[in-house]
Amino acid sequence: IYFFTNLHTTNNFIVYVYKFILGAKDKLILTCVDTIMTKIIQRIAQKKEAKKVIEPLCPKIQKKLDSKTELCNR
């Protein structure tokens, strides 16, 4: 018997892929599969880019924080 320790992660991925299926389900099967595959590849590329960031905050949040800090210092 095998126990899965990452069920939450797997479930989130399935929900994420299901969103793609909803957007592509009215298309032909090859187009549908191609759309899903393209979006998954884009998601993997985004995750790889996010791993490169070594800051404690993501760049978008850091920019917002900097602008708010600048406003407070005026």
N, CA, C and O atoms as a CHARMM CRD file, in Angstrom:
* protein
*
  296
    1    1 ILE  N      0.85700  -1.18100   0.00000 PROA 1      0.00000
    2    1 ILE  CA     0.00000   0.00000   0.00000 PROA 1      0.00000
    3    1 ILE  C      0.89100   1.22700   0.00000 PROA 1      0.00000
    4    1 ILE  O      1.83600   1.32800   0.78300 PROA 1      0.00000
    5    2 TYR  N      0.58000   2.15700  -0.88700 PROA 2      0.00000
    6    2 TYR  CA     1.33600   3.40100  -0.98600 PROA 2      0.00000
    7    2 TYR  C      0.49000   4.55500  -0.44800 PROA 2      0.00000
    8    2 TYR  O     -0.71000   4.64700  -0.70700 PROA 2      0.00000
    9    3 PHE  N      1.13900   5.40900   0.29000 PROA 3      0.00000
   10    3 PHE  CA     0.46800   6.58400   0.83000 PROA 3      0.00000
   11    3 PHE  C      1.03400   7.81600   0.16000 PROA 3      0.00000
   12    3 PHE  O      2.25000   7.97200   0.04900 PROA 3      0.00000
   13    4 PHE  N      0.17000   8.66700  -0.27700 PROA 4      0.00000
   14    4 PHE  CA     0.60100   9.89800  -0.92300 PROA 4      0.00000
   15    4 PHE  C      0.73000  10.99300   0.13200 PROA 4      0.00000
   16    4 PHE  O     -0.22100  11.28200   0.85800 PROA 4      0.00000
   17    5 THR  N      1.90000  11.59100   0.20700 PROA 5      0.00000
   18    5 THR  CA     2.12000  12.65300   1.18900 PROA 5      0.00000
   19    5 THR  C      1.85300  14.02600   0.60000 PROA 5      0.00000
   20    5 THR  O      1.80800  15.01100   1.33700 PROA 5      0.00000
   21    6 ASN  N      1.67700  14.11600  -0.69900 PROA 6      0.00000
   22    6 ASN  CA     1.46200  15.41400  -1.34100 PROA 6      0.00000
   23    6 ASN  C      0.08500  15.49700  -1.99100 PROA 6      0.00000
   24    6 ASN  O     -0.04400  16.01100  -3.10200 PROA 6      0.00000
   25    7 LEU  N     -0.92500  15.00500  -1.32400 PROA 7      0.00000
   26    7 LEU  CA    -2.26600  15.01700  -1.90300 PROA 7      0.00000
   27    7 LEU  C     -2.77200  16.43400  -2.13200 PROA 7      0.00000
   28    7 LEU  O     -3.43500  16.69800  -3.13500 PROA 7      0.00000
   29    8 HSD  N     -2.47100  17.33900  -1.22200 PROA 8      0.00000
   30    8 HSD  CA    -2.93800  18.72000  -1.38500 PROA 8      0.00000
   31    8 HSD  C     -2.33300  19.34100  -2.64200 PROA 8      0.00000
   32    8 HSD  O     -3.02900  20.01000  -3.40500 PROA 8      0.00000
   33    9 THR  N     -1.04900  19.12100  -2.85300 PROA 9      0.00000
   34    9 THR  CA    -0.38200  19.64600  -4.03900 PROA 9      0.00000
   35    9 THR  C     -0.97900  19.02800  -5.29500 PROA 9      0.00000
   36    9 THR  O     -1.23800  19.73300  -6.27000 PROA 9      0.00000
   37   10 THR  N     -1.19800  17.73100  -5.28100 PROA 10     0.00000
   38   10 THR  CA    -1.77500  17.04400  -6.42800 PROA 10     0.00000
   39   10 THR  C     -3.18200  17.57100  -6.70400 PROA 10     0.00000
   40   10 THR  O     -3.54800  17.79900  -7.85700 PROA 10     0.00000
   41   11 ASN  N     -3.96200  17.76200  -5.65100 PROA 11     0.00000
   42   11 ASN  CA    -5.31900  18.25600  -5.81000 PROA 11     0.00000
   43   11 ASN  C     -5.31300  19.67200  -6.38400 PROA 11     0.00000
   44   11 ASN  O     -6.13500  19.98800  -7.24500 PROA 11     0.00000
   45   12 ASN  N     -4.40900  20.52100  -5.92600 PROA 12     0.00000
   46   12 ASN  CA    -4.32900  21.87800  -6.46100 PROA 12     0.00000
   47   12 ASN  C     -3.97700  21.85300  -7.94200 PROA 12     0.00000
   48   12 ASN  O     -4.52600  22.63100  -8.72300 PROA 12     0.00000
   49   13 PHE  N     -3.07000  20.96900  -8.33200 PROA 13     0.00000
   50   13 PHE  CA    -2.68300  20.87300  -9.73500 PROA 13     0.00000
   51   13 PHE  C     -3.86400  20.41900 -10.58300 PROA 13     0.00000
   52   13 PHE  O     -4.06700  20.92400 -11.68700 PROA 13     0.00000
   53   14 ILE  N     -4.63900  19.47500 -10.07600 PROA 14     0.00000
   54   14 ILE  CA    -5.79900  18.98200 -10.81600 PROA 14     0.00000
   55   14 ILE  C     -6.82800  20.09800 -10.98900 PROA 14     0.00000
   56   14 ILE  O     -7.40700  20.24700 -12.06500 PROA 14     0.00000
   57   15 VAL  N     -7.05400  20.87500  -9.94400 PROA 15     0.00000
   58   15 VAL  CA    -7.98200  22.00400 -10.04000 PROA 15     0.00000
   59   15 VAL  C     -7.46400  23.01300 -11.05400 PROA 15     0.00000
   60   15 VAL  O     -8.24200  23.57400 -11.82500 PROA 15     0.00000
   61   16 TYR  N     -6.16200  23.24600 -11.05700 PROA 16     0.00000
   62   16 TYR  CA    -5.54700  24.18900 -11.98700 PROA 16     0.00000
   63   16 TYR  C     -5.72800  23.72200 -13.43200 PROA 16     0.00000
   64   16 TYR  O     -6.07300  24.52000 -14.30300 PROA 16     0.00000
   65   17 VAL  N     -5.49600  22.43800 -13.68700 PROA 17     0.00000
   66   17 VAL  CA    -5.65500  21.88500 -15.03600 PROA 17     0.00000
   67   17 VAL  C     -7.13300  21.88200 -15.43300 PROA 17     0.00000
   68   17 VAL  O     -7.46200  22.10300 -16.59900 PROA 17     0.00000
   69   18 TYR  N     -8.01200  21.63700 -14.47800 PROA 18     0.00000
   70   18 TYR  CA    -9.44000  21.61400 -14.77300 PROA 18     0.00000
   71   18 TYR  C     -9.91900  22.96600 -15.30200 PROA 18     0.00000
   72   18 TYR  O    -10.81100  23.01900 -16.14800 PROA 18     0.00000
   73   19 LYS  N     -9.33200  24.05600 -14.81100 PROA 19     0.00000
   74   19 LYS  CA    -9.68100  25.38200 -15.32100 PROA 19     0.00000
   75   19 LYS  C     -9.34700  25.49000 -16.80700 PROA 19     0.00000
   76   19 LYS  O    -10.08800  26.11500 -17.56500 PROA 19     0.00000
   77   20 PHE  N     -8.23200  24.88300 -17.22800 PROA 20     0.00000
   78   20 PHE  CA    -7.87100  24.89400 -18.64400 PROA 20     0.00000
   79   20 PHE  C     -8.86800  24.08800 -19.45600 PROA 20     0.00000
   80   20 PHE  O     -9.24500  24.47500 -20.56200 PROA 20     0.00000
   81   21 ILE  N     -9.29100  22.96700 -18.89800 PROA 21     0.00000
   82   21 ILE  CA   -10.23200  22.10500 -19.61000 PROA 21     0.00000
   83   21 ILE  C    -11.55100  22.84700 -19.82700 PROA 21     0.00000
   84   21 ILE  O    -12.15400  22.74300 -20.89500 PROA 21     0.00000
   85   22 LEU  N    -11.99300  23.58500 -18.83000 PROA 22     0.00000
   86   22 LEU  CA   -13.24000  24.34100 -18.97600 PROA 22     0.00000
   87   22 LEU  C    -13.15200  25.35200 -20.10600 PROA 22     0.00000
   88   22 LEU  O    -14.12600  25.56900 -20.82700 PROA 22     0.00000
   89   23 GLY  N    -11.97800  25.97500 -20.26400 PROA 23     0.00000
   90   23 GLY  CA   -11.81600  26.96300 -21.32200 PROA 23     0.00000
   91   23 GLY  C    -11.64200  26.36100 -22.69700 PROA 23     0.00000
   92   23 GLY  O    -11.87500  27.03500 -23.70000 PROA 23     0.00000
   93   24 ALA  N    -11.23500  25.09200 -22.76500 PROA 24     0.00000
   94   24 ALA  CA   -10.91800  24.48500 -24.05400 PROA 24     0.00000
   95   24 ALA  C    -11.84300  23.33000 -24.42000 PROA 24     0.00000
   96   24 ALA  O    -11.64300  22.69100 -25.45300 PROA 24     0.00000
   97   25 LYS  N    -12.84700  23.04800 -23.60000 PROA 25     0.00000
   98   25 LYS  CA   -13.65200  21.84800 -23.83600 PROA 25     0.00000
   99   25 LYS  C    -14.55900  21.93400 -25.05700 PROA 25     0.00000
  100   25 LYS  O    -15.00100  20.90200 -25.56300 PROA 25     0.00000
  101   26 ASP  N    -14.84400  23.12800 -25.53700 PROA 26     0.00000
  102   26 ASP  CA   -15.71700  23.25400 -26.70000 PROA 26     0.00000
  103   26 ASP  C    -14.95200  23.18200 -28.01700 PROA 26     0.00000
  104   26 ASP  O    -15.54500  23.30900 -29.08800 PROA 26     0.00000
  105   27 LYS  N    -13.64000  22.97800 -27.94100 PROA 27     0.00000
  106   27 LYS  CA   -12.80600  22.89300 -29.13800 PROA 27     0.00000
  107   27 LYS  C    -12.61300  21.43200 -29.53400 PROA 27     0.00000
  108   27 LYS  O    -13.01100  20.52200 -28.80700 PROA 27     0.00000
  109   28 LEU  N    -12.00000  21.22000 -30.69200 PROA 28     0.00000
  110   28 LEU  CA   -11.67300  19.86700 -31.11900 PROA 28     0.00000
  111   28 LEU  C    -10.66500  19.26000 -30.15500 PROA 28     0.00000
  112   28 LEU  O     -9.95100  19.99000 -29.46600 PROA 28     0.00000
  113   29 ILE  N    -10.59700  17.94000 -30.09700 PROA 29     0.00000
  114   29 ILE  CA    -9.77900  17.25700 -29.09700 PROA 29     0.00000
  115   29 ILE  C     -8.30000  17.61500 -29.23200 PROA 29     0.00000
  116   29 ILE  O     -7.63300  17.84000 -28.22200 PROA 29     0.00000
  117   30 LEU  N     -7.77400  17.67300 -30.45300 PROA 30     0.00000
  118   30 LEU  CA    -6.35700  18.01200 -30.61800 PROA 30     0.00000
  119   30 LEU  C     -6.08100  19.45000 -30.19400 PROA 30     0.00000
  120   30 LEU  O     -5.05600  19.73200 -29.57400 PROA 30     0.00000
  121   31 THR  N     -6.98400  20.34800 -30.52300 PROA 31     0.00000
  122   31 THR  CA    -6.83300  21.73900 -30.10300 PROA 31     0.00000
  123   31 THR  C     -6.94300  21.85100 -28.59000 PROA 31     0.00000
  124   31 THR  O     -6.21300  22.61600 -27.96100 PROA 31     0.00000
  125   32 CYS  N     -7.85500  21.08900 -28.01500 PROA 32     0.00000
  126   32 CYS  CA    -8.04400  21.08300 -26.56700 PROA 32     0.00000
  127   32 CYS  C     -6.78000  20.60100 -25.86000 PROA 32     0.00000
  128   32 CYS  O     -6.31700  21.23800 -24.91300 PROA 32     0.00000
  129   33 VAL  N     -6.22700  19.49000 -26.31200 PROA 33     0.00000
  130   33 VAL  CA    -5.00600  18.94400 -25.71200 PROA 33     0.00000
  131   33 VAL  C     -3.84300  19.90700 -25.91100 PROA 33     0.00000
  132   33 VAL  O     -3.04100  20.11200 -24.99900 PROA 33     0.00000
  133   34 ASP  N     -3.75000  20.49200 -27.09000 PROA 34     0.00000
  134   34 ASP  CA    -2.67000  21.44100 -27.36100 PROA 34     0.00000
  135   34 ASP  C     -2.78100  22.67600 -26.46000 PROA 34     0.00000
  136   34 ASP  O     -1.77100  23.17300 -25.96100 PROA 34     0.00000
  137   35 THR  N     -3.99600  23.16600 -26.25300 PROA 35     0.00000
  138   35 THR  CA    -4.21400  24.31700 -25.37300 PROA 35     0.00000
  139   35 THR  C     -3.80700  23.99500 -23.94500 PROA 35     0.00000
  140   35 THR  O     -3.12300  24.78600 -23.29500 PROA 35     0.00000
  141   36 ILE  N     -4.22400  22.84600 -23.46100 PROA 36     0.00000
  142   36 ILE  CA    -3.87800  22.43600 -22.09400 PROA 36     0.00000
  143   36 ILE  C     -2.37400  22.26600 -21.95700 PROA 36     0.00000
  144   36 ILE  O     -1.78800  22.72500 -20.97700 PROA 36     0.00000
  145   37 MET  N     -1.74000  21.61200 -22.92300 PROA 37     0.00000
  146   37 MET  CA    -0.29500  21.38900 -22.86900 PROA 37     0.00000
  147   37 MET  C      0.46200  22.71800 -22.88200 PROA 37     0.00000
  148   37 MET  O      1.42300  22.89400 -22.13300 PROA 37     0.00000
  149   38 THR  N      0.03400  23.64100 -23.72300 PROA 38     0.00000
  150   38 THR  CA     0.68900  24.94800 -23.80400 PROA 38     0.00000
  151   38 THR  C      0.59600  25.68900 -22.47700 PROA 38     0.00000
  152   38 THR  O      1.57700  26.27500 -22.01900 PROA 38     0.00000
  153   39 LYS  N     -0.57100  25.66400 -21.86600 PROA 39     0.00000
  154   39 LYS  CA    -0.74900  26.36900 -20.60100 PROA 39     0.00000
  155   39 LYS  C      0.04300  25.71700 -19.47100 PROA 39     0.00000
  156   39 LYS  O      0.56400  26.41700 -18.60300 PROA 39     0.00000
  157   40 ILE  N      0.14100  24.40600 -19.46900 PROA 40     0.00000
  158   40 ILE  CA     0.94200  23.72200 -18.44900 PROA 40     0.00000
  159   40 ILE  C      2.41500  24.05500 -18.62800 PROA 40     0.00000
  160   40 ILE  O      3.11700  24.29100 -17.64500 PROA 40     0.00000
  161   41 ILE  N      2.89300  24.07700 -19.86400 PROA 41     0.00000
  162   41 ILE  CA     4.29500  24.42900 -20.12500 PROA 41     0.00000
  163   41 ILE  C      4.56300  25.86600 -19.68700 PROA 41     0.00000
  164   41 ILE  O      5.61100  26.14900 -19.10700 PROA 41     0.00000
  165   42 GLN  N      3.63100  26.77100 -19.95900 PROA 42     0.00000
  166   42 GLN  CA     3.79000  28.15800 -19.51400 PROA 42     0.00000
  167   42 GLN  C      3.83300  28.23700 -17.99200 PROA 42     0.00000
  168   42 GLN  O      4.61600  29.00400 -17.43200 PROA 42     0.00000
  169   43 ARG  N      3.01100  27.46100 -17.33100 PROA 43     0.00000
  170   43 ARG  CA     2.98300  27.44600 -15.85900 PROA 43     0.00000
  171   43 ARG  C      4.30500  26.93300 -15.29700 PROA 43     0.00000
  172   43 ARG  O      4.82000  27.48400 -14.32300 PROA 43     0.00000
  173   44 ILE  N      4.85400  25.89000 -15.89900 PROA 44     0.00000
  174   44 ILE  CA     6.14200  25.35600 -15.45300 PROA 44     0.00000
  175   44 ILE  C      7.23300  26.39700 -15.64600 PROA 44     0.00000
  176   44 ILE  O      8.09800  26.55500 -14.78400 PROA 44     0.00000
  177   45 ALA  N      7.20300  27.10900 -16.76800 PROA 45     0.00000
  178   45 ALA  CA     8.19700  28.15800 -17.01900 PROA 45     0.00000
  179   45 ALA  C      8.06800  29.28600 -15.99500 PROA 45     0.00000
  180   45 ALA  O      9.07800  29.81800 -15.53300 PROA 45     0.00000
  181   46 GLN  N      6.84100  29.65600 -15.63500 PROA 46     0.00000
  182   46 GLN  CA     6.63300  30.69200 -14.62200 PROA 46     0.00000
  183   46 GLN  C      7.18100  30.25000 -13.26800 PROA 46     0.00000
  184   46 GLN  O      7.78500  31.04400 -12.54800 PROA 46     0.00000
  185   47 LYS  N      6.97100  28.99000 -12.92900 PROA 47     0.00000
  186   47 LYS  CA     7.47200  28.48100 -11.65200 PROA 47     0.00000
  187   47 LYS  C      8.99600  28.46700 -11.62800 PROA 47     0.00000
  188   47 LYS  O      9.59800  28.74700 -10.59200 PROA 47     0.00000
  189   48 LYS  N      9.62700  28.14500 -12.75700 PROA 48     0.00000
  190   48 LYS  CA    11.09000  28.17200 -12.82500 PROA 48     0.00000
  191   48 LYS  C     11.60600  29.59100 -12.65000 PROA 48     0.00000
  192   48 LYS  O     12.60600  29.80800 -11.96600 PROA 48     0.00000
  193   49 GLU  N     10.93000  30.56600 -13.26600 PROA 49     0.00000
  194   49 GLU  CA    11.32200  31.96800 -13.10900 PROA 49     0.00000
  195   49 GLU  C     11.16000  32.41500 -11.66000 PROA 49     0.00000
  196   49 GLU  O     11.99600  33.14900 -11.13300 PROA 49     0.00000
  197   50 ALA  N     10.09100  31.97400 -11.02500 PROA 50     0.00000
  198   50 ALA  CA     9.84100  32.36400  -9.63600 PROA 50     0.00000
  199   50 ALA  C     10.89400  31.78600  -8.69700 PROA 50     0.00000
  200   50 ALA  O     11.21900  32.40200  -7.68200 PROA 50     0.00000
  201   51 LYS  N     11.42500  30.62100  -9.01800 PROA 51     0.00000
  202   51 LYS  CA    12.46200  30.01500  -8.17700 PROA 51     0.00000
  203   51 LYS  C     13.76500  30.79800  -8.23300 PROA 51     0.00000
  204   51 LYS  O     14.58700  30.69600  -7.32200 PROA 51     0.00000
  205   52 LYS  N     13.96400  31.57600  -9.28600 PROA 52     0.00000
  206   52 LYS  CA    15.19600  32.34900  -9.42500 PROA 52     0.00000
  207   52 LYS  C     15.22300  33.55900  -8.49300 PROA 52     0.00000
  208   52 LYS  O     16.29600  34.08100  -8.19100 PROA 52     0.00000
  209   53 VAL  N     14.07200  34.00200  -8.04200 PROA 53     0.00000
  210   53 VAL  CA    13.99200  35.17100  -7.17000 PROA 53     0.00000
  211   53 VAL  C     14.45300  34.77200  -5.77400 PROA 53     0.00000
  212   53 VAL  O     13.91100  33.84500  -5.17300 PROA 53     0.00000
  213   54 ILE  N     15.45700  35.47900  -5.26700 PROA 54     0.00000
  214   54 ILE  CA    15.98300  35.14100  -3.94400 PROA 54     0.00000
  215   54 ILE  C     15.56200  36.16800  -2.89000 PROA 54     0.00000
  216   54 ILE  O     15.96400  36.06700  -1.73100 PROA 54     0.00000
  217   55 GLU  N     14.77400  37.13100  -3.28000 PROA 55     0.00000
  218   55 GLU  CA    14.26800  38.14000  -2.35600 PROA 55     0.00000
  219   55 GLU  C     13.22700  37.50100  -1.42900 PROA 55     0.00000
  220   55 GLU  O     12.60600  36.50400  -1.79700 PROA 55     0.00000
  221   56 PRO  N     13.03200  38.06200  -0.23600 PROA 56     0.00000
  222   56 PRO  CA    12.00000  37.51500   0.65100 PROA 56     0.00000
  223   56 PRO  C     10.58200  37.79300   0.14400 PROA 56     0.00000
  224   56 PRO  O      9.64600  37.06200   0.46800 PROA 56     0.00000
  225   57 LEU  N     10.43400  38.85100  -0.65200 PROA 57     0.00000
  226   57 LEU  CA     9.13700  39.18400  -1.24200 PROA 57     0.00000
  227   57 LEU  C      9.24100  39.08600  -2.75500 PROA 57     0.00000
  228   57 LEU  O     10.31000  39.29300  -3.33000 PROA 57     0.00000
  229   58 CYS  N      8.12100  38.77000  -3.39400 PROA 58     0.00000
  230   58 CYS  CA     8.13400  38.72800  -4.84900 PROA 58     0.00000
  231   58 CYS  C      8.27800  40.15500  -5.38700 PROA 58     0.00000
  232   58 CYS  O      7.92900  41.10700  -4.68900 PROA 58     0.00000
  233   59 PRO  N      8.77800  40.31800  -6.60000 PROA 59     0.00000
  234   59 PRO  CA     9.04100  41.65600  -7.14200 PROA 59     0.00000
  235   59 PRO  C      7.82000  42.57300  -7.17100 PROA 59     0.00000
  236   59 PRO  O      7.93900  43.77100  -6.91400 PROA 59     0.00000
  237   60 LYS  N      6.66800  42.03000  -7.47500 PROA 60     0.00000
  238   60 LYS  CA     5.45800  42.84300  -7.55700 PROA 60     0.00000
  239   60 LYS  C      5.09700  43.42500  -6.18400 PROA 60     0.00000
  240   60 LYS  O      4.78500  44.61000  -6.06900 PROA 60     0.00000
  241   61 ILE  N      5.14100  42.59000  -5.15800 PROA 61     0.00000
  242   61 ILE  CA     4.83000  43.03800  -3.80300 PROA 61     0.00000
  243   61 ILE  C      5.90400  43.99900  -3.30400 PROA 61     0.00000
  244   61 ILE  O      5.59300  44.98200  -2.63100 PROA 61     0.00000
  245   62 GLN  N      7.16500  43.72200  -3.63000 PROA 62     0.00000
  246   62 GLN  CA     8.26100  44.60200  -3.22100 PROA 62     0.00000
  247   62 GLN  C      8.08600  45.99900  -3.81300 PROA 62     0.00000
  248   62 GLN  O      8.34700  47.00000  -3.14500 PROA 62     0.00000
  249   63 LYS  N      7.64600  46.06300  -5.06500 PROA 63     0.00000
  250   63 LYS  CA     7.42400  47.35200  -5.72500 PROA 63     0.00000
  251   63 LYS  C      6.30500  48.12500  -5.02500 PROA 63     0.00000
  252   63 LYS  O      6.42600  49.33000  -4.80800 PROA 63     0.00000
  253   64 LYS  N      5.21300  47.43300  -4.67100 PROA 64     0.00000
  254   64 LYS  CA     4.11300  48.08000  -3.95600 PROA 64     0.00000
  255   64 LYS  C      4.57800  48.57600  -2.59000 PROA 64     0.00000
  256   64 LYS  O      4.24000  49.68600  -2.17800 PROA 64     0.00000
  257   65 LEU  N      5.34700  47.75600  -1.89700 PROA 65     0.00000
  258   65 LEU  CA     5.85500  48.12500  -0.58200 PROA 65     0.00000
  259   65 LEU  C      6.76900  49.34000  -0.66800 PROA 65     0.00000
  260   65 LEU  O      6.69700  50.24000   0.17000 PROA 65     0.00000
  261   66 ASP  N      7.62100  49.36300  -1.67300 PROA 66     0.00000
  262   66 ASP  CA     8.52400  50.50000  -1.86100 PROA 66     0.00000
  263   66 ASP  C      7.74800  51.78800  -2.13900 PROA 66     0.00000
  264   66 ASP  O      8.09100  52.85000  -1.61900 PROA 66     0.00000
  265   67 SER  N      6.70600  51.68900  -2.95900 PROA 67     0.00000
  266   67 SER  CA     5.92200  52.89200  -3.27000 PROA 67     0.00000
  267   67 SER  C      5.17500  53.39100  -2.03100 PROA 67     0.00000
  268   67 SER  O      5.08500  54.59900  -1.81100 PROA 67     0.00000
  269   68 LYS  N      4.64400  52.47900  -1.22600 PROA 68     0.00000
  270   68 LYS  CA     3.95000  52.87400   0.00900 PROA 68     0.00000
  271   68 LYS  C      4.93400  53.48100   1.00500 PROA 68     0.00000
  272   68 LYS  O      4.60900  54.45700   1.68100 PROA 68     0.00000
  273   69 THR  N      6.12900  52.91100   1.09800 PROA 69     0.00000
  274   69 THR  CA     7.15600  53.43700   1.99400 PROA 69     0.00000
  275   69 THR  C      7.57300  54.83300   1.56500 PROA 69     0.00000
  276   69 THR  O      7.77900  55.71600   2.39700 PROA 69     0.00000
  277   70 GLU  N      7.69400  55.02200   0.26400 PROA 70     0.00000
  278   70 GLU  CA     8.07000  56.33100  -0.26400 PROA 70     0.00000
  279   70 GLU  C      6.99400  57.37100   0.04800 PROA 70     0.00000
  280   70 GLU  O      7.31500  58.51100   0.38600 PROA 70     0.00000
  281   71 LEU  N      5.72600  56.98900  -0.06300 PROA 71     0.00000
  282   71 LEU  CA     4.63100  57.90700   0.26800 PROA 71     0.00000
  283   71 LEU  C      4.63300  58.27000   1.75200 PROA 71     0.00000
  284   71 LEU  O      4.34600  59.41100   2.11500 PROA 71     0.00000
  285   72 CYS  N      4.95400  57.31200   2.59900 PROA 72     0.00000
  286   72 CYS  CA     4.98100  57.56500   4.04200 PROA 72     0.00000
  287   72 CYS  C      6.14200  58.46900   4.43400 PROA 72     0.00000
  288   72 CYS  O      6.04300  59.21200   5.41000 PROA 72     0.00000
  289   73 ASN  N      7.22300  58.41600   3.69900 PROA 73     0.00000
  290   73 ASN  CA     8.40600  59.21000   4.02300 PROA 73     0.00000
  291   73 ASN  C      8.28300  60.66100   3.57400 PROA 73     0.00000
  292   73 ASN  O      9.12600  61.47900   3.94100 PROA 73     0.00000
  293   74 ARG  N      7.29500  60.99700   2.81500 PROA 74     0.00000
  294   74 ARG  CA     7.13400  62.37500   2.31300 PROA 74     0.00000
  295   74 ARG  C      6.63000  63.29300   3.37200 PROA 74     0.00000
  296   74 ARG  O      6.44000  64.48200   3.11800 PROA 74     0.00000
